[in-house]
Amino acid sequence: MVSFKLVLSDPTTGKSEAQEVKDASAQLLIGRKIGDVIDATTIGLAGMIMITGGSDKAGFPMRTDVMGGGKNYVLMTRGVGFKTEEEGSKKRRLVRGNTITEETYQVNAKKFVDAPKAS
């Protein structure tokens, strides 16, 4: 069956914790995209969480601007999966799409807190 390493961050304290999500709980994450807000009670946690990223078994990061769950070569100037010291440099890098699949190893998420409403 499918299993993921879920890294859950708390934006209020700045701390994160990792836990293993297996079998039926992991099946609920497949097909979700970066930016989706889901009810965490379906995977055994309290509250709501927002998916912020992840990586596959080989370490290729997920990017929000690459559609699907497969790997693609993308011409990058900055962002996730690209580090440079030179100003204005471009490079073609292999990254994974924004959808969680069976090849995904780690899923990054944060506790979702609604912004306070203005009165």
Secondary structure as GFF3:
##gff-version 3
##sequence-region A 1 119
A	DSSP	beta_strand	3	10	.	.	.	ID=ss1
A	DSSP	beta_strand	15	22	.	.	.	ID=ss2
A	DSSP	alpha_helix	23	27	.	.	.	ID=ss3
A	DSSP	beta_strand	37	39	.	.	.	ID=ss4
A	DSSP	three_ten_helix	40	43	.	.	.	ID=ss5
A	DSSP	beta_strand	48	56	.	.	.	ID=ss6
A	DSSP	beta_strand	71	76	.	.	.	ID=ss7
A	DSSP	beta_strand	91	96	.	.	.	ID=ss8
A	DSSP	beta_strand	104	111	.	.	.	ID=ss9
###
